[in-house]
């Protein structure tokens, strides 16, 4: 065979129950492998002749040729060893493309710049982002939707409208209007709208619960765990405890909607209780739990590198519990892990990552100002407003190529992380946070092992996992 020289593969190898697997960090391709495959991949770049020279003591030429041919086919199909700059940095987009309705897809509406809770770690400064407390008026909501619709890519099949705050349920009337108005506008274009909302659930009454179910709007509940941790981390604005009212409202919603997601903010004091937090929320009835590391500079709250050792131990336990849940048809999962399973099993790679570097989403605050990230809504990050338009040089940002990311096997999962987290942890919005990277690798490692066990023993479960996600 020809002595082509194939480049190195950015591969991560691991073993589960005696069987070998790898994932390509550039393409996200997951595959079972033999020990010989692993040895050849680790030798790359090399020719077939060189591989035979180095491996002939342990393998026959025919064995090496067979594995080398498989690797060659994978290269030719661009499933391994393929680096696509557009996949990571995004395609080049011109301002006229945006203005001609060829780019924009999604709308985030900050319908409330206020909150009725005072979480100990809130990056929103009590819901107002350090600004004047406001509720977005119906007229402003209509103006926001009209601006978005004007520049919306009318060839899109699906779009997403997300309601956030502050606490968005302080503006139930505005949310109901927005849902109805968006549906009316999009009915002319054969575009499917998908709505979602994140709420602290303290204002989730029966009427609004029925509205969510009738309109098939998934709701994520911000809750940090059972009674003690929730009351400690997430008191109401007046200082009173929040668990009982949240628990009551969630239970009422669960009577008419079964699959709810809980979102946990994990702080330093609670890392050793992550297993208990997840189990408590599963027992409350949440089908999916997702946790995020707190993003703060408060030394009492922030996660440390030492905390990651404990988090890894806790996530391993949760992954084992989740595996038992899933194989016994109990859909209690840690979304941090199943999101990665989705990426591997249903790969649609877009490594431009979060909205900060992607031009497909606008986030609008109650005054009509436009931002790229719900965590970065200071004046410095304002990219225009709905009355005067987008400031293209601030809105369209190309993700810088980072040498650490280029060489990282987790790149296809991580997408370089969160801009606000980088800024908080390093002081530079374009500089990687080691803490973030190390945590992503912990989660990805456990997700890969979970995926491999299902792949080996229960492959039929993958479609069920996707249905849970949806």
C-alpha positions in Angstrom: 0.0 0.0 0.0 1.0 3.6 -0.5 3.1 5.2 2.1 0.8 8.2 2.8 1.8 10.3 5.8 -1.3 11.0 7.9 -1.2 13.8 10.5 -1.5 13.2 14.2 -5.0 12.7 15.7 -6.0 14.7 18.7 -7.3 11.6 20.4 -8.4 10.7 24.0 -8.1 7.0 24.8 -9.9 5.2 27.6 -10.9 1.8 28.8 -14.2 0.6 30.2 -14.7 -3.0 31.4 -11.7 -4.1 29.5 -12.7 -2.6 26.1 -10.9 0.3 24.5 -12.4 3.5 23.1 -11.3 6.8 21.8 -12.7 10.2 20.9 -11.2 12.6 18.4 -10.9 16.0 20.0 -11.3 17.9 16.7 -14.2 16.1 15.2 -16.0 14.6 18.2 -15.9 11.1 16.6 -16.3 8.3 19.1 -15.2 4.8 18.4 -14.3 1.5 19.9 -10.6 0.5 19.1 -8.2 -2.3 19.5 -4.8 -2.0 21.2 -3.2 -2.0 17.8 -5.4 0.9 16.6 -4.4 2.8 19.7 -0.7 2.2 19.1 -0.9 3.3 15.4 -2.9 6.5 16.3 -0.4 7.4 19.0 2.5 7.0 16.4 1.0 9.3 13.9 2.1 11.1 11.8 3.7 8.0 10.3 3.6 5.9 7.1 2.4 2.3 6.9 6.1 1.3 6.3 7.1 3.0 9.6 4.2 1.4 11.5 5.2 -2.0 10.2 8.8 -1.4 11.3 7.9 -0.4 14.8 5.1 -2.9 15.4 6.1 -6.1 13.6 7.5 -7.7 16.7 4.0 -7.9 18.2 1.7 -8.0 15.1 1.7 -9.4 11.6 1.9 -7.2 8.5 -1.7 -8.2 7.6 -2.9 -7.2 11.1 -1.2 -3.8 10.8 -2.4 -3.3 7.3 -6.0 -4.0 8.3 -6.0 -1.4 11.1 -4.1 1.1 9.0 -6.7 0.8 6.2 -9.5 1.5 8.7 -7.6 4.6 9.9 -7.1 5.7 6.3 -10.8 5.4 5.6 -11.6 7.4 8.7 -9.2 10.2 7.5 -10.7 10.2 4.0 -14.2 10.5 5.6 -13.0 13.3 7.8 -14.1 11.7 11.0 -10.6 11.7 12.5 -7.6 14.0 12.1 -9.7 16.7 10.4 -9.4 20.3 11.6 -12.1 22.6 10.3 -11.4 26.2 11.4 -15.0 27.2 10.5 -16.3 24.6 12.9 -14.4 26.3 15.8 -14.4 29.9 14.8 -17.6 30.0 12.8 -18.1 30.9 9.2 -17.3 34.4 8.1 -20.4 36.6 8.2 -20.8 40.0 6.7 -23.0 42.8 8.1 -25.1 42.8 5.0 -26.0 39.1 5.6 -27.4 40.1 8.9 -29.3 43.1 7.6 -30.6 40.9 4.7 -32.1 38.4 7.2 -29.7 35.6 6.5 -28.2 35.1 9.9 -30.4 35.8 13.0 -32.3 33.0 14.6 -32.9 33.3 18.3 -34.3 35.9 20.8 -33.6 36.2 24.5 -36.0 38.5 26.2 -35.0 39.9 29.6 -38.6 40.6 30.6 -37.7 41.5 34.1 -34.7 43.5 35.4 -35.8 42.7 39.0 -35.9 39.6 41.3 -37.8 38.6 44.4 -34.8 36.6 45.7 -31.4 37.5 47.0 -29.2 34.5 46.1 -25.8 34.7 47.8 -23.9 34.5 44.5 -26.1 36.4 42.1 -24.2 37.8 39.1 -27.2 39.9 38.3 -26.8 42.0 41.5 -30.3 41.1 42.7 -31.7 40.8 39.2 -31.1 44.4 38.0 -27.5 43.9 36.6 -26.5 47.0 38.6 -29.1 49.1 36.7 -32.5 50.5 37.4 -35.1 47.8 38.2 -37.5 47.5 35.4 -40.2 45.3 34.0 -40.3 45.1 30.2 -43.6 46.7 29.0 -45.9 45.1 26.5 -45.0 47.8 24.0 -41.3 47.2 24.5 -41.8 43.5 24.1 -43.6 44.0 20.8 -40.8 46.4 19.6 -38.2 43.7 20.5 -40.0 41.0 18.7 -40.6 43.2 15.7 -36.9 44.1 15.5 -36.0 40.4 15.8 -38.6 39.4 13.2 -37.3 42.0 10.8 -33.9 40.5 10.7 -34.9 36.9 11.3 -33.7 34.3 8.8 -37.1 33.4 7.3 -35.6 30.2 5.8 -35.1 28.8 9.3 -37.0 25.7 10.3 -36.8 26.2 14.0 -36.0 29.2 16.3 -35.8 29.6 20.0 -37.2 32.4 22.2 -35.9 32.4 25.8 -37.4 34.3 28.7 -35.0 35.3 31.4 -34.4 38.0 34.1 -34.1 38.8 37.0 -37.1 36.6 37.7 -39.1 36.4 34.5 -42.3 35.4 36.3 -42.5 39.0 37.6 -43.8 39.7 34.1 -46.2 36.9 33.3 -48.4 39.1 31.3 -45.5 40.1 29.1 -44.5 36.4 28.6 -48.0 35.4 27.6 -48.2 38.3 25.1 -44.8 37.4 23.6 -45.7 33.8 23.1 -48.9 34.7 21.3 -47.3 37.4 19.1 -44.3 35.3 18.1 -46.6 32.5 17.1 -48.7 34.9 15.0 -45.7 36.2 13.2 -44.0 32.9 12.5 -47.2 31.2 11.2 -46.6 33.2 8.0 -43.2 31.6 7.4 -43.7 28.0 8.4 -41.1 28.4 11.2 -41.5 26.3 14.4 -41.0 28.5 17.5 -39.6 26.9 20.7 -39.9 28.7 23.9 -38.2 28.2 27.2 -37.9 29.8 30.6 -35.8 29.7 33.7 -37.5 30.6 37.0 -37.0 30.4 40.7 -40.6 29.0 40.9 -41.6 31.2 43.8 -44.3 32.9 41.6 -45.3 29.8 39.7 -49.0 29.7 40.3 -51.6 27.3 38.9 -52.7 29.6 36.1 -49.2 30.1 34.7 -48.3 26.4 35.2 -51.3 25.6 32.9 -50.1 28.2 30.4 -46.6 26.6 30.3 -48.1 23.1 29.7 -50.6 24.3 27.1 -47.9 26.0 25.1 -45.4 23.2 25.6 -42.9 25.5 27.2 -40.1 23.7 29.1 -39.2 25.3 32.4 -35.9 25.0 34.2 -36.2 25.6 37.9 -33.3 27.3 39.7 -32.9 25.4 42.9 -29.8 24.5 44.8 -30.9 21.3 46.5 -32.9 20.2 49.5 -34.3 22.4 52.3 -31.0 23.4 54.1 -28.9 24.2 51.0 -31.8 26.0 49.2 -32.6 28.2 52.2 -28.9 28.9 52.8 -28.1 29.9 49.2 -31.3 31.3 47.9 -33.3 33.4 50.4 -36.2 35.6 49.4 -35.6 39.3 49.1 -36.8 40.0 52.6 -34.5 37.3 54.0 -37.1 34.6 54.6 -36.6 31.0 53.5 -37.6 29.9 50.0 -37.6 26.1 50.0 -41.2 25.4 51.1 -42.8 27.8 48.6 -40.6 26.5 45.7 -41.3 22.9 46.7 -45.0 23.5 46.8 -45.1 25.2 43.4 -42.9 22.7 41.7 -45.1 19.8 43.0 -48.2 21.5 41.6 -46.5 21.9 38.2 -45.4 18.3 38.3 -49.0 17.2 38.6 -49.5 18.4 35.0 -46.0 18.2 33.6 -43.7 15.4 34.5 -40.3 16.1 33.0 -38.8 19.1 34.8 -35.1 20.3 34.9 -33.5 21.6 38.1 -30.5 24.0 37.7 -28.1 24.1 40.6 -25.4 26.7 41.3 -22.6 24.9 43.1 -20.6 26.8 45.7 -17.4 25.9 47.6 -19.2 24.9 50.8 -21.5 22.5 49.0 -19.1 20.5 46.7 -18.9 17.6 49.1 -22.7 17.4 49.1 -23.2 17.2 45.3 -24.4 13.6 45.4 -27.0 14.5 48.1 -28.1 17.6 46.2 -28.7 15.6 43.0 -30.5 12.7 44.9 -32.7 15.2 46.8 -33.8 16.8 43.6 -34.4 13.5 41.9 -36.5 12.6 44.9 -38.5 15.9 44.6 -39.5 14.7 41.1 -37.0 16.4 38.8 -36.1 14.2 35.9 -33.0 16.2 35.0 -30.5 18.0 37.2 -27.8 20.2 35.9 -25.3 22.0 38.0 -23.0 24.9 37.1 -20.0 26.0 39.1 -20.6 29.4 40.7 -19.0 32.3 38.8 -17.9 34.7 41.4 -14.8 36.4 42.8 -16.0 35.9 46.4 -13.4 33.7 48.1 -16.0 32.2 50.4 -18.1 30.9 47.5 -15.8 30.3 44.5 -14.7 26.8 43.5 -11.0 26.0 43.9 -8.8 23.5 42.1 -8.8 21.5 45.3 -12.6 21.4 45.1 -12.4 19.7 41.7 -10.9 16.5 43.4 -14.1 16.3 45.5 -16.3 17.1 42.6 -14.7 14.3 40.5 -15.4 11.8 43.3 -19.0 13.0 43.6 -19.6 13.0 39.8 -18.3 9.4 39.6 -20.9 8.3 42.2 -23.7 10.2 40.4 -22.7 8.7 37.1 -23.0 5.2 38.6 -26.4 6.0 40.1 -27.6 7.5 36.8 -26.5 4.4 34.9 -28.6 2.2 37.3 -31.5 4.6 36.9 -31.4 4.5 33.1 -31.0 0.8 32.6 -34.0 0.3 35.0 -36.1 2.8 33.1 -35.9 5.4 35.8 -35.2 8.7 34.0 -33.4 10.5 36.7 -30.2 11.9 35.1 -27.5 14.5 35.5 -27.9 16.7 32.5 -24.2 17.7 32.6 -23.5 14.1 31.5 -26.4 13.4 29.1 -25.7 16.6 27.2 -22.3 15.1 26.2 -24.0 11.8 25.4 -26.3 13.8 23.0 -23.3 15.4 21.4 -21.6 12.1 20.7 -24.7 10.1 19.7 -26.4 12.8 17.7 -23.5 14.9 16.5 -24.3 18.3 15.2 -21.0 20.1 15.9 -20.9 23.8 16.3 -17.9 24.8 18.3 -18.5 28.5 18.0 -20.1 27.7 21.4 -22.1 30.2 23.4 -23.8 33.2 22.0 -21.0 35.6 22.9 -19.1 34.6 19.8 -22.0 33.4 17.7 -24.1 35.9 15.6 -27.3 34.0 15.7 -28.9 35.3 18.9 -29.8 38.7 20.3 -30.5 39.3 24.0 -32.5 42.4 24.8 -32.9 44.0 28.2 -36.0 46.0 29.4 -34.8 49.2 27.8 -34.3 47.6 24.4 -30.5 47.4 24.6 -28.9 44.4 22.8 -26.3 42.1 24.3 -24.5 38.9 23.4 -24.5 37.2 26.8 -27.0 37.2 29.6 -24.2 37.3 32.1 -22.4 40.3 30.4 -25.0 43.0 30.3 -22.9 46.0 31.4 -22.6 49.0 29.2 -19.2 47.8 28.0 -20.9 44.8 26.3 -23.9 46.6 24.8 -24.0 45.9 21.0 -26.7 48.3 20.0 -30.4 48.7 20.6 -33.7 47.8 18.9 -34.3 51.4 17.8 -31.0 52.3 16.3 -29.8 48.8 15.3 -26.8 46.6 15.8 -23.2 47.9 16.1 -21.7 45.3 13.9 -18.1 45.7 15.1 -19.2 44.9 18.7 -21.8 42.3 17.8 -19.8 40.1 15.4 -16.9 38.7 17.3 -14.5 36.1 16.0 -13.4 33.6 18.6 -9.6 33.9 19.0 -7.6 30.7 18.2 -6.1 29.5 21.4 -3.1 27.1 21.3 -4.3 25.3 24.5 -7.6 24.6 22.9 -6.1 23.6 19.6 -4.2 20.7 21.4 -7.0 19.7 23.8 -8.9 16.5 23.3 -12.0 18.0 24.9 -12.3 20.8 22.4 -15.3 19.3 20.5 -17.3 19.1 23.7 -16.2 22.3 25.5 -16.2 24.8 22.7 -13.7 26.9 24.7 -16.2 27.5 27.5 -18.0 30.6 28.8 -16.8 34.1 28.1 -18.1 35.4 31.4 -16.4 32.6 33.3 -13.1 33.3 31.6 -13.4 37.0 32.4 -14.2 36.2 36.1 -11.5 33.6 36.6 -8.7 35.2 34.6 -9.6 38.9 34.1 -9.3 38.3 30.3 -12.4 37.4 28.3 -10.3 35.6 25.7 -8.0 33.7 28.1 -8.9 30.2 29.2 -9.7 29.4 32.7 -7.8 26.3 33.9 -10.5 25.6 36.5 -13.1 25.5 33.8 -11.0 23.3 31.5 -10.2 20.8 34.3 -13.9 20.6 35.3 -15.0 20.1 31.7 -12.5 17.2 31.4 -13.9 15.6 34.6 -17.4 15.8 33.3 -16.5 14.6 29.8 -14.5 11.7 31.1 -17.4 10.4 33.1 -19.9 11.0 30.3 -17.7 9.1 27.9 -17.5 6.1 30.3 -21.3 6.3 30.8 -21.8 6.4 27.0 -19.4 3.4 26.5 -21.2 1.3 29.0 -24.6 1.9 27.3 -23.0 1.3 23.9 -21.7 -2.1 25.1 -24.7 -3.3 27.1 -27.8 -1.2 26.3 -27.5 0.5 22.9 -31.3 0.7 22.5 -31.4 3.3 25.3 -29.8 6.1 23.3 -33.1 7.0 21.6 -34.8 7.1 25.0 -32.2 9.5 26.2 -32.9 11.9 23.4 -36.6 11.8 24.1 -35.9 12.7 27.7 -33.9 15.7 26.5 -36.7 16.9 24.3 
